[in-house]
Amino acid sequence: IYDECAAFVMEIPEFSARCALSSHRRRIEVLEGIGKGSHYRSLAADHGPALGMSTSFFVYDEYGAAADRRLFDALRTGLGKRGNGIGIVISTQAETDLHPFSELIDACIAGNAPGAVLQLIAAPMDSDAFNPEVLKAVNPAWGHYLNPTDLLNDLEEAKRSTAFEPAYRRFRLNQRVQSDENARLHAVALIDLLQQRFVGIEVGLPRGYPLGGDPRVEVSPEGLG
């Protein structure tokens, strides 16, 4: 995002005359005129530099891939020091319902996130993942800066490869799908273990786990030994 902002500044004479750019520090500062003293910073996933900031506006890119919510919380609480602070999250969905980004989306859908506005473009879990029209509908940049041929090639590869299908569903259809093969195999092994140990227990996994839908397993083999 810093590179895009810097490109805008350099291409507009009125901006470049008033701003100082530091590529090394990934920082843009307004030197004079309206907004003098304001600055833009590009932060890494480490939340430390965001602590104590009085943020007016932030963009969090790919929150769904973050290991935790600490940076988001630091940025969001920093908005409280401004009268009309705004935060924007742009991201592919996280892999499971338990990720903080998934929780934020679900809270918005349920109407439990005051002040938040949600725009979610994703293929429903029960849609035909291999329908080109479904793929096109959830990729608004189709034919603009996304090459339709590349997208359709991914669709065909996902048809052929069960190993690639989870990644296709997550990154092309924006579905909550566990894309790590080891984690998915671990989930299957866990189900097998539960099937061997318990009677009459219904086991539920997060939506989209391991390959999509909401798999539920009725367990009714031998009892505890």
C-alpha angles and dihedrals in degrees: 000000000000091000091053093048092047090050091053091050094049093048095052112068093203090057099040091052091057103036136072117212124205111187092181092056092031089230135137120196130190107229102185145002125028110002095021110174094023117125141188121219132187109219129200123226090272106102095206098094090049095058112108095009120142096220121194095181135001138180117204110200119205098356087165090070095049118117092223143353100255097106092046091050092048092052094043095050089048089062089066089075091064129068097227107015119167130201126190127194118198113182151132110254119272120252099251142025090248096067114103091238090055089049090052092051092048091049090053092049090050092048092245099120108082113206094014125117120199129207108179122179110183139131112253112251090241094051124106102268091196097052108110090214091057090050092049094047093058095045107066090177089064107139093005110074096337114077109228090209091059092048093049091047089055090050091054093046091051088054090055100038125052087189091060097039096083092053090047091051093048102041101031102032097028093231126153100253130150103240099181108100094206092053091049092049089048089054091052091048090050091053090050090051092050090048089057097046109037139053126214095358120141111214118206128192129194115278113278093024120161102351107346140293118061105290115206123181126207107215117202111143128115119333129242112307 
